[in-house]
Amino acid sequence: MSTECTQIEMGFHRLKKREIRGQFNGGAISSDGGGLLLREVDKRIGLIKQFAGCFTDYRDPDLIEHRVEELVGQRIYGLALGYEDLNDHEQLRKDPLLGLLVEKEDAGHELLAGKSTLNRLELTGEKASTKDRYKKIVLHHGAVDRLLVDLFLQAHEEAPQQIILDVDATDDPLYGKQEGRFFHGYYGHYCYLPLYIFCGEFLLCARLRSSNIDGASGCVEELQRIVEQIRVAWPQVRIIVRGDSGFCREELMAWCEGQGVDFLLGLAKNDRLQKEIHLQMEQAQALYQQNGAAARVFHEFHYQTRSSWSRARRVVAKAEYLEKGANPRFIVTSLSAQWWPAQGLYEEHYCARGEMENRIKEQLTLFSDRTSTAYLRSNQLRLYFSSMAYVLMQMLRRLGLQGTELATAQCATIRLKLFKIGALIRITVRKVWILLSSGCPYAGLFCQIHARLTALPLRR
């Protein structure tokens, strides 16, 4: 049961001779004053407007209180600021700063959408129409998928010579009877198995999937649409697909070879592969015994499975010996040995895929695992909301934080240090005054970031 504390006076431990009393009646004060930076970013990239364009609104225009752009903005800003639950919006709907962020004309008095309105947005079916009574705002998933790639393309003034698409799957634990839930033996619990595709820090795909499938299932279809969209804008760009051994599948490699896309994939070890590097493992062991330090010897060869692969392919092996013993690793690639030597290919290029793990962890700080509705479709929408919140945060990092102490900070750190700033809001006829806390320890950095963002052109 919620506690009504707006009129309750609370007593705290005394400060010497003085009593300390508290009440929730300070008026138009927000704990998220730094959210203004996110609004400045959105004004430069147009994310919320473009995302709202992925919905079709069948509501009567004369009866609309909250535009689609306001609804999706409220959810995206809320997630970025740390509010994961729809229930949070029962109180947040009164927050004048959030009202300002989502462009409410009278942010000081006009209430935002409550939890019920936002819930109806999430639960609208694919075939809703004007005939439906409540749920009339339909999301087009394909439009969101294209938008994620468009935002990536829009962020570059010139086409790069080469891009690397990192693919990975992770578990999304479930604790209810959600549609599409299955028990996954590797993770040891009921979960979804979302597929992510990144290019550096840019999120290009976030696909929610049931977990009763192979981890690479659907990867080719996602890559195909992404590569086609990228090549329309950048026809000459070189594309490399990178993933762990869970994506080393004939279907994916054959598709890459047919499309002129290179691949760099982990390869699960087996007896035949380990036999190929028997001499190199002996060399690594001898080096370890001689120096007492981890030893690596690299070797490459052409390899073909007995039945699953359609052709022989280049394999690079790392014969490594550690304190715990032998640690052989293998990768398979279409990249030429002439330009991509074995050791550099493994250590500098394949191992760099570990950075994607950090990007997936950032999704969790934006509540991508909050997939607790009953339906797979509405849970996918929640994943999209988290994805858009990530893109907004990542673009703040790209446009405003480069060269600062927070240049490589993760989303949770950015939220804590830049967004959680107490602010008093005063609204007059001509101005909205945001009076940020004088005691903010990052005030200088905040001003520096603000100056960078406001120097950038607005998106028309």
Buried (B, 14 or more C-beta within 10 A) or exposed (E): EEEEEEEEEEEEEEEEEEEEEEEEEEEBBBBBBBBBBBBBBBBBBBBBBBBBBBBBBBBEEEEEEBBBBBBBBBBBBBBBBBBBEBBBBBEBBBBBBBBBBBBBEEBBEBEBBBBEBBBBBBBBEEEBEEEBEEBBBBBBBEBBBBBBBBBBBBBEEEEEEEBBBBBBBBBBBBEEEBEBBBEBEEBEEBBBBBBBBBBBBBBBBBBBBBBEBEBBBBBBEBBEBBBEBBBEBBEEBEBBBBBBBBBBBEEBBBBBBEBEBBBBBBBEBEEEBBEBBEEBBBBBBEBBEEEEEBBBBBBBEEBEEEEEBEEEBBBBBBBBBEEEEBBBBBBBBBBEEEEBEBBEBBEEBBEEBEEBEEBBEBBBBBBBBBBEBEBBBBBBBBBBBBBBBBBBBBBBBBBBBEEBEBEEBBBBEBBEBBBBBBBBBEBEEEEEEBEBBEEBEBEEBBEBBBEBBEEBEEEE
